[in-house]
Amino acid sequence: MEPATTLILTLGAAVIGIAAFSIYTAFGPPSKELRDPYEEHED
């Protein structure tokens, strides 16, 4: 495999992994521990 192809696949896998982790954190079980600063300071 050419170095450029390896680099593209590695970067693509990293971007997909970060996106999947972000979605899991935002909507999965860890989201119960997140706080909403706007909701805390409603007037």
mmJSON file of the N, C-alpha and C atoms, coordinates in Angstrom:
{"data_MODEL":{"atom_site":{
"group_PDB":["ATOM","ATOM","ATOM","ATOM","ATOM","ATOM","ATOM","ATOM","ATOM","ATOM","ATOM","ATOM","ATOM","ATOM","ATOM","ATOM","ATOM","ATOM","ATOM","ATOM","ATOM","ATOM","ATOM","ATOM","ATOM","ATOM","ATOM","ATOM","ATOM","ATOM","ATOM","ATOM","ATOM","ATOM","ATOM","ATOM","ATOM","ATOM","ATOM","ATOM","ATOM","ATOM","ATOM","ATOM","ATOM","ATOM","ATOM","ATOM","ATOM","ATOM","ATOM","ATOM","ATOM","ATOM","ATOM","ATOM","ATOM","ATOM","ATOM","ATOM","ATOM","ATOM","ATOM","ATOM","ATOM","ATOM","ATOM","ATOM","ATOM","ATOM","ATOM","ATOM","ATOM","ATOM","ATOM","ATOM","ATOM","ATOM","ATOM","ATOM","ATOM","ATOM","ATOM","ATOM","ATOM","ATOM","ATOM","ATOM","ATOM","ATOM","ATOM","ATOM","ATOM","ATOM","ATOM","ATOM","ATOM","ATOM","ATOM","ATOM","ATOM","ATOM","ATOM","ATOM","ATOM","ATOM","ATOM","ATOM","ATOM","ATOM","ATOM","ATOM","ATOM","ATOM","ATOM","ATOM","ATOM","ATOM","ATOM","ATOM","ATOM","ATOM","ATOM","ATOM","ATOM","ATOM","ATOM","ATOM","ATOM"],
"id":[1,2,3,4,5,6,7,8,9,10,11,12,13,14,15,16,17,18,19,20,21,22,23,24,25,26,27,28,29,30,31,32,33,34,35,36,37,38,39,40,41,42,43,44,45,46,47,48,49,50,51,52,53,54,55,56,57,58,59,60,61,62,63,64,65,66,67,68,69,70,71,72,73,74,75,76,77,78,79,80,81,82,83,84,85,86,87,88,89,90,91,92,93,94,95,96,97,98,99,100,101,102,103,104,105,106,107,108,109,110,111,112,113,114,115,116,117,118,119,120,121,122,123,124,125,126,127,128,129],
"type_symbol":["N","C","C","N","C","C","N","C","C","N","C","C","N","C","C","N","C","C","N","C","C","N","C","C","N","C","C","N","C","C","N","C","C","N","C","C","N","C","C","N","C","C","N","C","C","N","C","C","N","C","C","N","C","C","N","C","C","N","C","C","N","C","C","N","C","C","N","C","C","N","C","C","N","C","C","N","C","C","N","C","C","N","C","C","N","C","C","N","C","C","N","C","C","N","C","C","N","C","C","N","C","C","N","C","C","N","C","C","N","C","C","N","C","C","N","C","C","N","C","C","N","C","C","N","C","C","N","C","C"],
"label_atom_id":["N","CA","C","N","CA","C","N","CA","C","N","CA","C","N","CA","C","N","CA","C","N","CA","C","N","CA","C","N","CA","C","N","CA","C","N","CA","C","N","CA","C","N","CA","C","N","CA","C","N","CA","C","N","CA","C","N","CA","C","N","CA","C","N","CA","C","N","CA","C","N","CA","C","N","CA","C","N","CA","C","N","CA","C","N","CA","C","N","CA","C","N","CA","C","N","CA","C","N","CA","C","N","CA","C","N","CA","C","N","CA","C","N","CA","C","N","CA","C","N","CA","C","N","CA","C","N","CA","C","N","CA","C","N","CA","C","N","CA","C","N","CA","C","N","CA","C","N","CA","C"],
"label_alt_id":[null,null,null,null,null,null,null,null,null,null,null,null,null,null,null,null,null,null,null,null,null,null,null,null,null,null,null,null,null,null,null,null,null,null,null,null,null,null,null,null,null,null,null,null,null,null,null,null,null,null,null,null,null,null,null,null,null,null,null,null,null,null,null,null,null,null,null,null,null,null,null,null,null,null,null,null,null,null,null,null,null,null,null,null,null,null,null,null,null,null,null,null,null,null,null,null,null,null,null,null,null,null,null,null,null,null,null,null,null,null,null,null,null,null,null,null,null,null,null,null,null,null,null,null,null,null,null,null,null],
"label_comp_id":["MET","MET","MET","GLU","GLU","GLU","PRO","PRO","PRO","ALA","ALA","ALA","THR","THR","THR","THR","THR","THR","LEU","LEU","LEU","ILE","ILE","ILE","LEU","LEU","LEU","THR","THR","THR","LEU","LEU","LEU","GLY","GLY","GLY","ALA","ALA","ALA","ALA","ALA","ALA","VAL","VAL","VAL","ILE","ILE","ILE","GLY","GLY","GLY","ILE","ILE","ILE","ALA","ALA","ALA","ALA","ALA","ALA","PHE","PHE","PHE","SER","SER","SER","ILE","ILE","ILE","TYR","TYR","TYR","THR","THR","THR","ALA","ALA","ALA","PHE","PHE","PHE","GLY","GLY","GLY","PRO","PRO","PRO","PRO","PRO","PRO","SER","SER","SER","LYS","LYS","LYS","GLU","GLU","GLU","LEU","LEU","LEU","ARG","ARG","ARG","ASP","ASP","ASP","PRO","PRO","PRO","TYR","TYR","TYR","GLU","GLU","GLU","GLU","GLU","GLU","HIS","HIS","HIS","GLU","GLU","GLU","ASP","ASP","ASP"],
"label_asym_id":["A","A","A","A","A","A","A","A","A","A","A","A","A","A","A","A","A","A","A","A","A","A","A","A","A","A","A","A","A","A","A","A","A","A","A","A","A","A","A","A","A","A","A","A","A","A","A","A","A","A","A","A","A","A","A","A","A","A","A","A","A","A","A","A","A","A","A","A","A","A","A","A","A","A","A","A","A","A","A","A","A","A","A","A","A","A","A","A","A","A","A","A","A","A","A","A","A","A","A","A","A","A","A","A","A","A","A","A","A","A","A","A","A","A","A","A","A","A","A","A","A","A","A","A","A","A","A","A","A"],
"label_entity_id":["1","1","1","1","1","1","1","1","1","1","1","1","1","1","1","1","1","1","1","1","1","1","1","1","1","1","1","1","1","1","1","1","1","1","1","1","1","1","1","1","1","1","1","1","1","1","1","1","1","1","1","1","1","1","1","1","1","1","1","1","1","1","1","1","1","1","1","1","1","1","1","1","1","1","1","1","1","1","1","1","1","1","1","1","1","1","1","1","1","1","1","1","1","1","1","1","1","1","1","1","1","1","1","1","1","1","1","1","1","1","1","1","1","1","1","1","1","1","1","1","1","1","1","1","1","1","1","1","1"],
"label_seq_id":[1,1,1,2,2,2,3,3,3,4,4,4,5,5,5,6,6,6,7,7,7,8,8,8,9,9,9,10,10,10,11,11,11,12,12,12,13,13,13,14,14,14,15,15,15,16,16,16,17,17,17,18,18,18,19,19,19,20,20,20,21,21,21,22,22,22,23,23,23,24,24,24,25,25,25,26,26,26,27,27,27,28,28,28,29,29,29,30,30,30,31,31,31,32,32,32,33,33,33,34,34,34,35,35,35,36,36,36,37,37,37,38,38,38,39,39,39,40,40,40,41,41,41,42,42,42,43,43,43],
"pdbx_PDB_ins_code":[null,null,null,null,null,null,null,null,null,null,null,null,null,null,null,null,null,null,null,null,null,null,null,null,null,null,null,null,null,null,null,null,null,null,null,null,null,null,null,null,null,null,null,null,null,null,null,null,null,null,null,null,null,null,null,null,null,null,null,null,null,null,null,null,null,null,null,null,null,null,null,null,null,null,null,null,null,null,null,null,null,null,null,null,null,null,null,null,null,null,null,null,null,null,null,null,null,null,null,null,null,null,null,null,null,null,null,null,null,null,null,null,null,null,null,null,null,null,null,null,null,null,null,null,null,null,null,null,null],
"Cartn_x":[0.834,0.0,0.891,0.462,1.239,1.116,2.123,2.074,0.895,0.525,-0.6,-1.91,-2.087,-3.292,-3.351,-2.241,-2.18,-2.504,-1.967,-2.232,-3.709,-4.314,-5.731,-6.593,-6.29,-7.066,-6.912,-5.712,-5.477,-6.221,-6.129,-6.845,-8.357,-8.834,-10.265,-10.762,-9.992,-10.375,-10.366,-9.403,-9.336,-10.545,-10.916,-12.066,-13.352,-13.528,-14.724,-14.757,-13.611,-13.545,-13.888,-13.371,-13.671,-15.152,-15.706,-17.127,-17.999,-17.655,-18.437,-18.356,-17.18,-17.034,-17.827,-17.832,-18.574,-20.079,-20.574,-21.997,-22.356,-21.511,-21.753,-21.777,-20.848,-20.793,-22.007,-22.459,-23.565,-24.916,-25.118,-26.438,-26.503,-25.376,-25.357,-25.467,-25.164,-25.246,-24.405,-23.216,-22.464,-23.167,-24.17,-24.84,-25.616,-25.9,-26.618,-25.793,-24.461,-23.577,-23.273,-23.699,-23.431,-24.364,-23.88,-24.722,-25.025,-26.124,-26.529,-26.406,-25.351,-25.159,-26.286,-26.939,-28.04,-29.264,-29.49,-30.62,-30.393,-29.153,-28.831,-29.057,-28.939,-29.003,-30.216,-31.332,-32.544,-33.117,-33.686,-34.293,-35.789],
"Cartn_y":[-1.171,0.0,1.252,2.254,3.488,4.283,5.06,5.848,6.82,7.395,8.335,7.625,6.418,5.656,5.303,4.914,4.596,5.819,6.965,8.207,8.572,8.474,8.798,7.855,6.574,5.609,5.859,6.189,6.464,7.708,8.779,10.002,9.81,9.081,8.793,7.997,6.999,6.198,7.047,7.956,8.83,9.764,10.345,11.252,10.498,9.32,8.524,8.124,7.761,7.383,8.545,9.724,10.899,11.257,11.186,11.494,10.488,9.211,8.188,8.379,8.694,8.926,10.155,11.202,12.415,12.152,11.404,11.066,10.193,9.237,8.382,9.206,10.149,10.981,11.901,12.431,13.383,12.718,11.509,10.904,9.58,8.988,7.7,7.839,6.773,6.799,7.893,8.257,9.328,10.687,10.851,12.145,12.491,11.513,11.772,12.651,12.603,13.358,14.762,15.061,16.379,17.398,18.628,19.674,20.693,21.395,22.411,23.774,24.543,25.818,26.814,26.723,27.635,27.33,26.055,25.669,26.056,26.055,26.408,27.895,28.746,30.195,30.823,30.087,30.659,31.703,32.738,33.796,33.69],
"Cartn_z":[0.0,0.0,0.0,-0.701,-0.773,0.524,0.847,2.081,2.134,0.994,0.975,1.329,0.833,1.126,2.61,3.17,4.592,5.437,5.048,5.772,5.707,4.55,4.39,5.218,5.192,5.977,7.479,7.917,9.332,9.783,9.004,9.35,9.305,8.331,8.239,9.43,9.84,11.004,12.276,12.386,13.558,13.604,12.471,12.431,12.764,12.21,12.498,13.97,14.525,15.943,16.86,16.563,17.382,17.276,16.075,15.892,16.638,16.57,17.274,18.78,19.295,20.73,21.172,20.355,20.683,20.72,19.76,19.738,20.936,21.266,22.432,23.716,23.838,25.038,25.126,23.99,23.989,24.204,23.676,23.706,24.455,24.803,25.474,26.982,27.711,29.17,29.84,29.325,29.99,29.949,29.091,28.996,30.258,31.1,32.355,33.284,33.159,34.035,33.506,32.274,31.713,32.35,32.505,33.054,31.965,32.115,31.162,31.832,31.507,32.192,31.905,30.759,30.457,31.319,31.591,32.423,33.885,34.317,35.695,35.966,34.954,35.154,34.498,34.434,33.868,34.82,34.232,35.046,35.044],
"occupancy":[1.0,1.0,1.0,1.0,1.0,1.0,1.0,1.0,1.0,1.0,1.0,1.0,1.0,1.0,1.0,1.0,1.0,1.0,1.0,1.0,1.0,1.0,1.0,1.0,1.0,1.0,1.0,1.0,1.0,1.0,1.0,1.0,1.0,1.0,1.0,1.0,1.0,1.0,1.0,1.0,1.0,1.0,1.0,1.0,1.0,1.0,1.0,1.0,1.0,1.0,1.0,1.0,1.0,1.0,1.0,1.0,1.0,1.0,1.0,1.0,1.0,1.0,1.0,1.0,1.0,1.0,1.0,1.0,1.0,1.0,1.0,1.0,1.0,1.0,1.0,1.0,1.0,1.0,1.0,1.0,1.0,1.0,1.0,1.0,1.0,1.0,1.0,1.0,1.0,1.0,1.0,1.0,1.0,1.0,1.0,1.0,1.0,1.0,1.0,1.0,1.0,1.0,1.0,1.0,1.0,1.0,1.0,1.0,1.0,1.0,1.0,1.0,1.0,1.0,1.0,1.0,1.0,1.0,1.0,1.0,1.0,1.0,1.0,1.0,1.0,1.0,1.0,1.0,1.0],
"B_iso_or_equiv":[0.0,0.0,0.0,0.0,0.0,0.0,0.0,0.0,0.0,0.0,0.0,0.0,0.0,0.0,0.0,0.0,0.0,0.0,0.0,0.0,0.0,0.0,0.0,0.0,0.0,0.0,0.0,0.0,0.0,0.0,0.0,0.0,0.0,0.0,0.0,0.0,0.0,0.0,0.0,0.0,0.0,0.0,0.0,0.0,0.0,0.0,0.0,0.0,0.0,0.0,0.0,0.0,0.0,0.0,0.0,0.0,0.0,0.0,0.0,0.0,0.0,0.0,0.0,0.0,0.0,0.0,0.0,0.0,0.0,0.0,0.0,0.0,0.0,0.0,0.0,0.0,0.0,0.0,0.0,0.0,0.0,0.0,0.0,0.0,0.0,0.0,0.0,0.0,0.0,0.0,0.0,0.0,0.0,0.0,0.0,0.0,0.0,0.0,0.0,0.0,0.0,0.0,0.0,0.0,0.0,0.0,0.0,0.0,0.0,0.0,0.0,0.0,0.0,0.0,0.0,0.0,0.0,0.0,0.0,0.0,0.0,0.0,0.0,0.0,0.0,0.0,0.0,0.0,0.0],
"pdbx_formal_charge":[null,null,null,null,null,null,null,null,null,null,null,null,null,null,null,null,null,null,null,null,null,null,null,null,null,null,null,null,null,null,null,null,null,null,null,null,null,null,null,null,null,null,null,null,null,null,null,null,null,null,null,null,null,null,null,null,null,null,null,null,null,null,null,null,null,null,null,null,null,null,null,null,null,null,null,null,null,null,null,null,null,null,null,null,null,null,null,null,null,null,null,null,null,null,null,null,null,null,null,null,null,null,null,null,null,null,null,null,null,null,null,null,null,null,null,null,null,null,null,null,null,null,null,null,null,null,null,null,null],
"auth_seq_id":[1,1,1,2,2,2,3,3,3,4,4,4,5,5,5,6,6,6,7,7,7,8,8,8,9,9,9,10,10,10,11,11,11,12,12,12,13,13,13,14,14,14,15,15,15,16,16,16,17,17,17,18,18,18,19,19,19,20,20,20,21,21,21,22,22,22,23,23,23,24,24,24,25,25,25,26,26,26,27,27,27,28,28,28,29,29,29,30,30,30,31,31,31,32,32,32,33,33,33,34,34,34,35,35,35,36,36,36,37,37,37,38,38,38,39,39,39,40,40,40,41,41,41,42,42,42,43,43,43],
"auth_comp_id":["MET","MET","MET","GLU","GLU","GLU","PRO","PRO","PRO","ALA","ALA","ALA","THR","THR","THR","THR","THR","THR","LEU","LEU","LEU","ILE","ILE","ILE","LEU","LEU","LEU","THR","THR","THR","LEU","LEU","LEU","GLY","GLY","GLY","ALA","ALA","ALA","ALA","ALA","ALA","VAL","VAL","VAL","ILE","ILE","ILE","GLY","GLY","GLY","ILE","ILE","ILE","ALA","ALA","ALA","ALA","ALA","ALA","PHE","PHE","PHE","SER","SER","SER","ILE","ILE","ILE","TYR","TYR","TYR","THR","THR","THR","ALA","ALA","ALA","PHE","PHE","PHE","GLY","GLY","GLY","PRO","PRO","PRO","PRO","PRO","PRO","SER","SER","SER","LYS","LYS","LYS","GLU","GLU","GLU","LEU","LEU","LEU","ARG","ARG","ARG","ASP","ASP","ASP","PRO","PRO","PRO","TYR","TYR","TYR","GLU","GLU","GLU","GLU","GLU","GLU","HIS","HIS","HIS","GLU","GLU","GLU","ASP","ASP","ASP"],
"auth_asym_id":["A","A","A","A","A","A","A","A","A","A","A","A","A","A","A","A","A","A","A","A","A","A","A","A","A","A","A","A","A","A","A","A","A","A","A","A","A","A","A","A","A","A","A","A","A","A","A","A","A","A","A","A","A","A","A","A","A","A","A","A","A","A","A","A","A","A","A","A","A","A","A","A","A","A","A","A","A","A","A","A","A","A","A","A","A","A","A","A","A","A","A","A","A","A","A","A","A","A","A","A","A","A","A","A","A","A","A","A","A","A","A","A","A","A","A","A","A","A","A","A","A","A","A","A","A","A","A","A","A"],
"auth_atom_id":["N","CA","C","N","CA","C","N","CA","C","N","CA","C","N","CA","C","N","CA","C","N","CA","C","N","CA","C","N","CA","C","N","CA","C","N","CA","C","N","CA","C","N","CA","C","N","CA","C","N","CA","C","N","CA","C","N","CA","C","N","CA","C","N","CA","C","N","CA","C","N","CA","C","N","CA","C","N","CA","C","N","CA","C","N","CA","C","N","CA","C","N","CA","C","N","CA","C","N","CA","C","N","CA","C","N","CA","C","N","CA","C","N","CA","C","N","CA","C","N","CA","C","N","CA","C","N","CA","C","N","CA","C","N","CA","C","N","CA","C","N","CA","C","N","CA","C","N","CA","C"],
"pdbx_PDB_model_num":[1,1,1,1,1,1,1,1,1,1,1,1,1,1,1,1,1,1,1,1,1,1,1,1,1,1,1,1,1,1,1,1,1,1,1,1,1,1,1,1,1,1,1,1,1,1,1,1,1,1,1,1,1,1,1,1,1,1,1,1,1,1,1,1,1,1,1,1,1,1,1,1,1,1,1,1,1,1,1,1,1,1,1,1,1,1,1,1,1,1,1,1,1,1,1,1,1,1,1,1,1,1,1,1,1,1,1,1,1,1,1,1,1,1,1,1,1,1,1,1,1,1,1,1,1,1,1,1,1]
}}}
